[in-house]
Amino acid sequence: MKLLEGKAIAGKILREVKKEIKSRGIKPGLAVVLVGNDPASELYVNLKSVAARKAGIKFNLVRFSEKAGEKSVIATIKKLNADGQTHGIIVQLPLPEKFHTQKIINTVDLKKDVDGLHTKSHRGFLAGKPGVYPTFPLAIMKMVESINTCLKGKKAVIIANSKGFGMAMRRAFELKKASAEYILSKDFDKNLGKLEKADVLVTAVGKPGLIKGEMLKKGVVVVDGGISKKGSKVLGDVDFDSVKNVASFLSPVPDGVGPVTIACLLQNVVNLSTNSIKAVIFDMDGVISDTQRLHSDVESKMFKEYGIDISPEEITAKFAGIPDFVYTEDVFKKYGVQVDLDEVIADKWQEVTEIMQKEIIPVPGVQELIEELHSKYKLAVGSSSIAKFVNIALEKLNIRDKFDAVVTIDDVKNGKPDPEIFLLAAKKLGVKPEECVVIEDGRSGMQAAKAAGMKCIGLVKDKTSKDYPADILVESLSEIDISIFNNGYQNR
């Protein structure tokens, strides 16, 4: 059994938060509303304060005595909503019993609901709408994802005190293509048989010793989000001694989910402090269509007519299969063949066009994704092809009218990733680089996107690879949930 060390996972997130704040030159602000003097709440607020200040986030604690009226708390929250230097607001829970908790939380502006506890935030997350990823579920998913296992097809079981948390966790696992169900703590004893089927078990109830090893199957991943005190000890829901002999991974209490939750909270603050994503840039070759393969086929046939035997695969690997014939002249020179290059290219353009009209096919899921995105965001396509070629392909796929800009220069210059293609796309769209997300399938393109200061989604076959610099890796475009494009953009 290996421990899911929360401090290590949180440390990585906080380093990224600090780096992003520094690189963007932003000054995020977090306000915490604390009512009363609950000792546990005081401790949690202090931990948030220390972590925020270390990361470079301005921390503002607004205190109320237990005797304060609900109206005064609400009035203060409304002032924080209007404060331009406050980007995230949380109401520290629990509130004293006399307060209407959800009413107060719902006073927080949705754009500043950093915990994701507003009723509309919760419903939006469940519906897949843009918004903040709820902090606690996000922290749990970060812990599960830290073991670098594919969740697709796995079974997750969540033990929860409330339907709200159970539904949010179910949605979080479904975003990863796992099947999931939640069990309310009051129904726990009636559903013990479901626990032994779980590949991943999440519990957040606050009942020490609730989960025992004999309830679980060998190799299960267990995330313990429960917390309670017994004397001076802080305990989780899991009977550690019995579960450690069964689980493959287990989070400790304390120092498990807690530190990661604070780190995710601060990441959400940074997300809310930056501009929303306004544009999505698609790579043409490999993300929208198979244009590179078609062009490589044509070039291979062309070279063979002049006695040069190069396969389509070699063209793609060695000469990048560039559809504007950039490398054609180099090949002819290498093999000592004298031709009128303009005449050859003019002749082959017709063949390329005819083949494309017959054979070009979209990457599965791309037309649906573009249709879903184009009404909400500005769209651009980037390609190393010339514009004529790209436009023919887009027209053939019936998606040309969905794009606001087409940029056609290479993303590699002098053998190194070049961000110019993406910077030019942002300029044409009238947005800032940090307001863009790039969808790419090549390492060099991903590196170029990151160099441009943009978020990047990598369409790759092996999501566990460490070589891809994308923020998010997917194996198919249908895995992309558009809620990640706005303030809720996270490394999910």
N, C-alpha and C positions, 0 to 999 in steps of 0.2 A: 504494500500500500504506500502511495505517495501523498504527501500533504499538499493541498492547494494553498500555498502560502500567500495570504492576502496582502501582506506588506510588500512583497516582491512585485506582485501584479499591480498594486496601487502605485508603487514607485515608478514603474514604466509609464503608466498613464500620466502621472504628475510631471515627469520629465518632458513628455510630449506637450503637455499643457504649457509648461514654462517656456519651452522652445517656440511654440506657436505664438505666445504673447509677445516674446522678444522679436521674432521675425516679422510680425505684422505691426509692431509698434502700437498695440492697442492697450487700453486701460480698463479691463473688465471690472465691474462692481457687483458685489453680492450683499444683499441685505437679509438679515435674519430677524424675524419677529419672535421674541421670547416672552411668554406670559407666565408669571409665577416663578417659583424657585425650585422646581423639581430637580433633585440632585443628578439624575441620569441625563436630563435635558441640558443641565449646566455643563456636564462633562462632554456631551456630544457637540455642543456649540463651541466649546473651547477647542476641541480637536479640529473642527471646521475652520475656526479662526486661524489657528497655527498653520494648517495646510494651505489655506488661501493666501496668507501673507507670504509664505515661502514661494508660492507659485507666481506671485506678482499680481494677485487679485485684491482689489480694495475691499475690505470687510467692514460692514456696518451692522453692529448689533443694536437693535431697538428693543429696549426692555419695558415691560409693563408689570405692575404688581398684580397679584391675584385678585385684588379688589377692583381693578380697572374695569370699565364698562365695555361692552361689545362695540358700541358706537365709536368710541375713541380708538379702538384697535383698527376698525374698518377705515376710519378717517385717515389714520397714519398709513395704512397700506395704499390707499388711493393717492396719497402724496408721493409715496415711493414709486407708484405706477407712472407718475408724471415726471419723476426725476431722471434726467438724461444720463446721469452718471451711475445709475443703478440698472443693471442688465438682468439680474436674477433676484427673485424674492422667494424666500421660504418661510413658512409658518412652522416653528418648531413644535412638534407633537410629543406627548399629548397636551391638549389645552385643558384648563380646569373644567370641571363638569358643567358649570353653568353656561359655557359658551357653545354656540352652534358651530361645530368644527368645520363642516363642509361649506356652510355659508361664508365663513371667514376665508377659507381657502379659495373659494370661488370669487372673492373680491380681487384676488391677484390677477393682473393683466395676463392674458394668455401668452403674450410675447415675452413675459418675464417669469412664467411658471416653470422655474428651473427643476423642480422635483417631479413635474408631470402629474400632479395630484388634483388639479382643477377638473371638474366633471367633464367639461368639453375636451380637455387634453386627453383624459382617459378614453372617452368615446372615440376621439380622433385616432388615437393609437390603435385601438381595436379595429377601426375601419380602414387603417392603412393611409390615413391622411397625413400631410406634412405637419410636423410639430416636434415637440421634445420627446425623446425616448425616456420613459419613466426611470428615475435614477436607480431605485432598488432592483427592479428587474434587469436593468442594464448591467448593474454590478454583478449579479448572479450569472448572466450570460458571459460576461468578461471572464469570470472564473472558469466556467465550463469550456470556453473557447481557448483558454490558456494551455490546455493539454493537447491542442492541435489535432483534434479528432473530428472527422466529418459527422455531423449530426443527421444528415439526410437518411431517412428511413428508421432512425432510432426511436425508442419509446421513452418519453419523459413523463414522470408523475410528480405532481406538486401537492404538498400538504399545506393548506392555508386556513387562516381564520376567517377570511372574507372572500366573497365572490369576486370583488374588484381585483384583488391581488391575484387570485387564481386565474381569472380571465386574462389579465395582463401577461402573466407568465406563460400561459398557454399560447397566446399570440406571439410572444417572443420566440418560443420554440418552433412554432409554425413558420415563422420567417426564415428559419434555418432548415425547413423541409422535414422537421421531425414531427411525429405524432405526439400529442400531449393531452393529458387530462388532469384536472385538479380534484382533490378530495378535501372537503371542509373538515376541520378538526373535529366538529361535533359528529361527523359520520365516519371517523377514522376506523373504529373497531369493526364496522360493517364492511370495510373495503380492504382488509389486510391482504387478501389474495392478489390485489392489483399491484401491490408493492414489489412482489417477487418477479414481476414481468418488466420492471423498469430498468432501462439502460442508464438513465439519469434520474436521480431522486433529489428534489428540492424540498426543503422543509423550512417553514418560518412561522412557528406557532407560539413558542415560548413555554414549552413543556419539557423539562429536563428528562432525559431517558426515554422519550417517546419512541424513537426509532432504534430497534435492536437488530443485531446481526442476523438472527434467524429469520427475520422478515424479508430479507433481501437476497438477490441472486449474486453469485460470484462475479466479480469484475465490475459491479455497478459504480458509477460516479455519484458521489453524494456531496451536495452543497448544503451546509447547515446555516441557515439564516435566522434561526431562532436565538433568542437571548433572554436570560432570566438570571436572577441572583439568588444564591443560597449562602447566607452568611457573607463572607468576604469573597466568595467564588463567583465567577461569571460562567454560566453554563449555556450550552446550546440544546437543541432538541435530540441530538444523537447520543446514544450510549457508546462513547468512543471505544472503549475496550473491546466490545463485541463486534462493532461495525468495522474496525480497522483490520480484522481478519477476513473480511468479505469484500470490502470495497477496493477498487483499483486506485481511486483518488478520493480524498476526503478533506473537506475544509475544516480547520480548527475553530474553536470559539474560546477565547477571543482571538483577534488577529486574523480573521478569515474574511467574511463578507464586509465587515465594518469599514476597514481602511479603503477597500475598493469602492464602496458606496460613496465615501467622501471624495475620492478621486474622480468618480463619474459625475458627481455633482458639480465639481469645478470644471470638468470638461464641458458640461452643459452650459455653464456660465459663459465660457469662452465662445461656444457656438452661438449663444444668444447675443453676445456683444459684437459679433461680426455681421456683416451684411448677409442677407439671405442669398442662397443660390438663385441666380437669375438666368443662367444659360447652361445648356448641355452641348458638348462638342463630341460628335461621333467620328471615330476613325472609319474611313471608307472600306479599306481592304481588310476583310476578316471580321469586321463587326457589322457592317451593313450588307456586304455581298462578297462573292468569291471572285471579284474582278482580277485579283492578282493571278489566280490560277489560269483564268481564261487568257490573259495577256501572255503569260509564260508559255502556254500552249502555242499561241500564234508565233511568238519569237522563235521557239524551238523549230517549228516548221520552216520559218523563213531562213534560219541559219543553215538548215539541212539542204535547202535549195542551192546554197553556195558551198556545199561540201563541208560544212562545220557541224559536227555532231555534238550538240549540247542538249541534254534532256530538260524538260520543263522544270523538274526538281532542282537541277543544277543552276538554272537561270534564277530561280527564286532564292536559292541559298547563296549563290555567288554574286549575282548582279541585282538582287532585290526585286526582280520582276517588275521594274518600274514601267508603267504603261505609257510614259511619254518618250520611250526609246532613248533615255539618257545614256544607257550603257551600250547601246547597239554599236555605236562608232568604236568604242573601246574593244569590243569583241572582234569586229572586222579587222581592226589594226593588229590585234594580237595574233590573228591567224593569217595576216598578210593578204587579205582579200580587198581588191579595189572595187568600190561601187559608188554610184551616185546616191548618197545617203538620202537626200531630199526625195528623190524619186522612189526609193525603196519604202521609205516611211509613208509617203502619200499612198502608195499601192497597198501597203499593209493596214493603213488606217481603215480602209473600206472593209477589209477582211475582219479586222477586230470588231468593227461596228456590227457587221452581219452576224458574226458568231455570238456577240453579246446579246443581240436582239433575240436570238434563238435559245441561248443556253444560260444566261445569267439568272441566278436564283438568290433570294434573300437569305441571310442567316436566320435560322428559326427564331421566331419571337421578336425580330427587330421591327417589323411593320406595326405590330401591336404596341410595342414600347414607344415608338415614335408617335403614334396616334394618341397615346395617353399623355405624352409629354408636351406636344406642340402647342396645346391650348394654354399651358401654364408657364412655359419657359421659352426663351429664345433658343433656337436650335441652329447649329452649324455642322458642316461636315468637313473634315480635313483629310487630304489625300496627297500622296506624292505623284499622282497622275496629273495630267493637264485638265483644265476645266471642262473642255469639250467632252472628254472621256467620262468624267464624273457625272456631268449633267445627263449624258445619254443613259448611264446606268440608273440614275435616280428617276428619270422619266419612265424607263422601262419598268421599274419597281413601283411606279405610281406614288412616289413620295417626294418628288421635287418641290411641290408647293408647301411642304411642311418645313423647309429649311430657309432660314433668313440669310445665310451666308455660306459660300463654298470657298474654301481656301486650299490651294494646290501648290504646296512646296514640300520638300522632303523634311522629315523630322530628324535626319542625321546629316551632320556637316563635318567634313574632315574626319570621318570615322567616329564622331561623338554625337550623342543626343543633342538636338538643337530645339529650343523651346519656341523659336520664331513662328512656326506654323500655328501654335496655339495662341500666342500673344497677338498675332495678326487676326485670328478668328475673333478674339475678345474685342479687339479694336473695331472690327467690322460690325460686331453686334452691339457696340456701345456700352460694354460692361467692363468691370475690373477683373483682372485675372482671378482674384480670390472669390469672385462671384460665379466661377465656372466649375463644372464637373466634366471631366473627359472620360469617355468610354473607349478603352483601347484593348488590343489583343497582343501587342508586341512589347517586349522589354524596353526597347529603345524609345518607343512612343510613350510608355509609362514614365520613363526617366525624363523625357522631354516635358511631359505634362507637369511633373513634380518640380522641374527646374523653372517652369513658368509660374509657379506658385499656385497651382490649381489642384483641386481634389481629383482623384483618379479611381475609376472602377476598372479592374482588370478582368477581361473575359479570357479565362485560361482553363485548361483541361485538368490541371493538377493544383487545386487550391492550397495544398499543404506546402508548395514550393516556397523557399525563402528568397528566391531570386527575383521575384516580381515586386516592384516598389509601390504597387497600388495600395490605396487605403482599404479597399474592399475587393475581394476576389470572388468571382462567380464562375460557374461552369456553363451556365446558359443565361441568356438575356431574360428569360422568364423568371429567374430567381430575383431579379431586381425589383425591389419595392420602391415606388416613387416617393414614399414618405422620407426616404433618406436624402432627397435632394434639397430640402429646405433646412430650417433651423435644427431639425432632428438629425442632421448628417453626422453619423458616427461610424467608427470602424466596427461594424456589426459582424 
